[in-house]
Amino acid sequence: MFVSIAIMLCLLETACGQTLLGVLEEPQCNDRNGTAVSALFAKSEAGWISLSSQSAARGIDLEKINWVIGLHGREIGKIKTLDPGFSTPYQWTYPRDKLLNISPNQTIPRVADKLHLFAGWCRAPKNRPLVVVSNGSVSDPDNWEPFKPEASLIARVFVQFRKHAGPAVICPGHSDSSVVFSYTSNDLEALAGYKDRSGRKLISVRLKPRTDGCEGPPDEAWDSHTFLVTTQSTYLGAGLTLVDAGDYDANGKSALLFWFGGYNQDGYVLFSSDLAKEADYLWQYH
């Protein structure tokens, strides 16, 4: 009993410090840093707060941290980090470049990004990002797991997709003249699907790539758009790729961490167990 109480106190931030959530990653557009840890969010009484600015991170002790590494609800390793410090004359670079060094002589787990799912402003990393938690949990009580979305499920999100993705154009024969592409649900493809133990489903869809696309930045309809599907379809956002789901603050429910990739903007977005957006950690490149 006393051991259980001590563990709960630790997980609830009283006995063992504040609960932090981050990622073990290969930073985008920064080959020199190799693998590093980004501390993304801290749990407060009001919920998760983003550490994407120096003012927000003030008061959070990042000097030496012990992290648990998780994937698919399981612990796959542990790691220690040191804070090398950081200063910048341009505050917009802080969330992009504030990284924690991995202490020497540690085994770093790596999981290959075989499907190139975590591309951003630069190319996709060789290895996928992995969730790291300090004073929290990596278990996944909601049991999110991948599945292959069927055509009927893609059709269910089509109206919402068209509403949020908007119109698309093509350039037949690679000409300089664009024409409106009147797409239907048959022109969509599923990039990923996940479902939990209660039957909720996440599905990410986009327009199928074509050979008659136009030059320049593509329309939003060619990007990935993610939906929660229950008895109805709820739009979650564009450019989202699920990193992992876990009970990071030990409240008995799974939160979901997504990678976000957009035009001159990358980062991470955290959703609560009911798929409401909790916080984001985003950065730019110029």
C-alpha positions in Angstrom: 0.0 0.0 0.0 2.7 2.5 1.0 4.7 1.7 -2.2 1.6 2.3 -4.3 0.9 5.6 -2.6 4.5 6.7 -3.2 4.3 5.8 -6.9 1.1 7.8 -7.3 2.5 10.8 -5.5 5.5 10.6 -7.8 3.3 10.4 -11.0 1.2 13.3 -9.8 4.2 15.6 -9.6 4.5 16.0 -5.9 7.3 13.6 -4.8 9.4 13.4 -7.9 9.2 16.7 -9.7 7.1 18.1 -12.6 5.8 15.8 -15.3 7.5 16.5 -18.7 6.7 15.2 -22.2 9.1 15.4 -25.0 10.5 13.6 -28.0 13.8 11.8 -28.8 14.3 12.9 -32.4 16.6 13.8 -35.3 15.9 17.5 -35.5 14.6 18.7 -38.9 17.0 20.7 -41.1 19.8 20.2 -38.6 22.0 17.3 -39.5 24.8 18.4 -37.1 22.8 17.7 -34.0 22.2 14.0 -34.8 19.8 12.6 -32.2 18.6 14.9 -29.4 15.7 15.4 -27.0 13.2 18.3 -27.2 11.3 19.0 -24.0 7.8 20.0 -25.4 5.3 20.2 -22.7 5.0 20.4 -18.9 2.0 19.3 -16.8 0.5 22.0 -14.6 -2.7 22.2 -12.5 -4.5 23.8 -15.5 -3.3 21.2 -18.0 -0.4 20.8 -20.3 1.6 23.9 -21.2 3.9 24.3 -24.1 7.6 25.0 -23.5 8.1 26.7 -26.9 9.3 30.0 -25.5 12.0 31.0 -23.0 9.3 32.7 -20.8 7.2 29.5 -20.7 10.2 27.3 -19.9 11.3 29.6 -17.1 11.1 27.8 -13.8 11.3 24.4 -15.4 14.4 22.5 -14.4 15.9 21.1 -17.6 19.5 20.8 -16.4 19.5 17.0 -15.8 16.5 14.8 -16.6 15.8 11.1 -16.5 13.4 10.1 -19.3 11.5 6.9 -20.1 11.1 6.2 -23.8 7.8 4.8 -25.0 6.3 3.3 -28.1 2.9 1.8 -28.6 2.2 1.8 -24.9 5.4 0.1 -23.9 8.7 1.2 -22.3 11.5 0.6 -24.8 14.3 2.3 -23.0 15.6 5.0 -20.7 17.8 8.0 -21.3 19.4 10.9 -19.4 19.8 14.4 -20.8 21.9 17.5 -20.0 20.9 21.0 -20.8 23.7 22.7 -22.7 22.0 26.1 -22.3 20.7 28.3 -25.1 20.7 32.0 -26.0 19.4 33.7 -29.1 18.9 37.3 -30.3 15.8 36.1 -32.2 13.1 34.5 -30.0 11.5 32.8 -32.9 14.4 30.4 -33.1 14.0 29.1 -29.6 11.5 26.3 -30.1 13.4 25.1 -33.2 16.9 25.1 -31.7 16.4 24.5 -28.0 17.6 20.9 -27.6 18.8 18.7 -24.8 22.0 16.7 -25.1 22.0 13.0 -24.5 24.5 12.0 -21.7 27.5 10.0 -22.9 27.7 6.2 -22.9 24.0 5.5 -23.3 22.1 3.1 -25.5 19.8 5.1 -27.8 16.8 3.1 -29.2 16.0 3.9 -32.8 13.0 2.9 -34.9 13.4 3.4 -38.7 11.0 5.7 -40.4 10.4 3.2 -43.2 7.4 5.0 -44.7 8.9 8.5 -44.5 5.9 9.7 -42.4 7.5 12.5 -40.5 8.6 14.8 -43.3 8.5 18.5 -42.6 10.1 21.6 -44.1 13.1 19.3 -44.8 13.3 15.7 -45.7 11.8 12.9 -43.5 14.2 11.7 -40.7 15.9 8.4 -41.0 14.4 7.3 -37.7 11.0 8.3 -36.4 10.5 10.5 -33.3 9.9 8.6 -30.0 8.0 9.9 -27.0 9.9 10.5 -23.8 8.3 11.2 -20.4 9.8 12.3 -17.1 7.8 11.5 -14.0 4.9 10.2 -16.0 3.7 7.1 -17.9 4.0 5.7 -21.4 1.2 3.1 -21.1 -1.7 3.4 -23.5 -4.9 2.4 -21.6 -7.1 3.4 -24.7 -5.2 0.9 -26.8 -4.8 2.8 -30.0 -3.6 0.5 -32.8 -3.3 0.9 -36.6 -5.8 -0.4 -39.1 -6.5 -0.1 -42.8 -9.4 2.3 -43.5 -11.9 1.0 -46.0 -13.4 3.0 -48.9 -16.7 3.5 -47.1 -14.9 5.2 -44.2 -13.0 7.5 -46.6 -16.4 8.4 -48.1 -17.8 9.3 -44.7 -15.2 12.1 -44.2 -15.4 13.5 -47.8 -17.9 16.3 -47.0 -15.7 17.5 -44.1 -12.6 17.0 -46.2 -13.9 19.3 -49.0 -15.0 21.9 -46.4 -11.6 22.2 -44.8 -9.2 21.3 -47.6 -10.9 23.5 -50.1 -10.6 23.5 -53.9 -7.8 22.0 -55.9 -6.4 22.8 -59.4 -4.4 20.8 -62.0 -2.4 21.8 -65.0 -3.2 19.3 -67.8 -0.3 18.5 -70.0 2.0 20.4 -67.6 0.8 23.6 -69.1 1.0 27.0 -67.3 -2.8 27.2 -67.3 -4.6 25.7 -64.3 -8.1 24.4 -64.2 -10.3 23.4 -61.2 -10.2 19.8 -60.3 -13.7 18.6 -59.4 -12.6 15.8 -57.1 -14.9 13.2 -55.5 -14.3 10.7 -52.6 -12.9 8.3 -55.1 -10.0 10.7 -55.6 -9.0 10.5 -51.9 -6.5 8.0 -50.4 -5.9 7.1 -46.8 -2.4 7.6 -45.5 -3.0 6.2 -42.0 -5.7 4.8 -39.7 -5.9 4.1 -36.0 -8.6 2.8 -33.8 -9.0 2.5 -30.0 -10.7 -0.1 -27.8 -14.0 1.9 -27.7 -14.2 1.9 -31.5 -13.2 5.5 -32.2 -11.2 5.8 -35.4 -8.6 8.3 -36.6 -8.1 8.5 -40.4 -5.7 10.7 -42.4 -6.6 11.3 -46.0 -5.5 13.4 -49.0 -6.0 13.7 -52.7 -4.2 11.0 -54.6 -1.1 12.3 -56.3 -1.4 13.1 -60.0 1.0 13.6 -62.8 -0.7 16.8 -64.0 -0.1 18.8 -60.9 0.9 22.5 -61.1 4.2 24.1 -60.3 4.5 25.9 -57.0 3.2 25.2 -53.5 0.4 22.7 -53.7 -3.2 23.4 -52.7 -4.2 22.2 -49.2 -6.3 19.4 -50.6 -3.1 17.6 -51.6 -2.0 17.6 -48.0 -2.9 15.1 -45.3 -6.0 15.9 -43.3 -6.9 14.0 -40.1 -10.4 13.2 -38.8 -11.9 11.5 -35.7 -14.7 9.2 -36.8 -17.3 8.1 -34.3 -21.0 8.5 -35.1 -19.9 11.7 -36.9 -16.7 13.0 -38.4 -14.7 15.7 -36.5 -11.8 17.5 -38.2 -8.6 17.6 -36.3 -6.3 19.4 -38.7 -3.9 19.3 -41.6 -0.3 18.0 -41.8 -0.7 15.8 -38.7 1.0 12.4 -38.3 0.5 10.4 -35.1 3.7 9.9 -33.1 2.2 7.9 -30.2 -0.6 7.7 -27.7 0.0 7.3 -23.9 -1.2 8.1 -20.4 1.6 10.7 -20.0 0.3 12.3 -16.9 -1.0 9.0 -15.3 -4.7 10.1 -15.3 -5.9 6.7 -16.7 -6.6 8.1 -20.2 -4.5 8.2 -23.3 -3.4 11.6 -24.8 -2.2 11.7 -28.4 1.0 13.4 -29.7 1.1 14.3 -33.4 3.9 15.5 -35.6 2.9 18.6 -37.6 4.5 19.5 -40.9 3.5 22.7 -42.8 4.8 25.4 -45.0 7.8 26.9 -43.2 6.4 25.5 -40.0 7.0 22.2 -38.2 6.4 20.9 -34.6 4.2 18.8 -32.4 0.6 19.0 -31.3 -0.8 17.4 -28.2 -4.5 16.3 -28.0 -6.3 15.1 -24.9 -8.0 11.7 -24.6 -11.2 13.2 -26.0 -9.3 14.5 -29.0 -9.5 18.2 -28.0 -6.3 20.2 -28.7 -4.3 20.7 -25.6 -1.2 22.5 -26.7 1.3 22.9 -29.5 5.0 23.3 -29.9 5.7 24.8 -33.3 8.7 26.5 -35.0 9.7 28.2 -38.2 12.8 28.2 -40.4 13.0 31.8 -41.5 
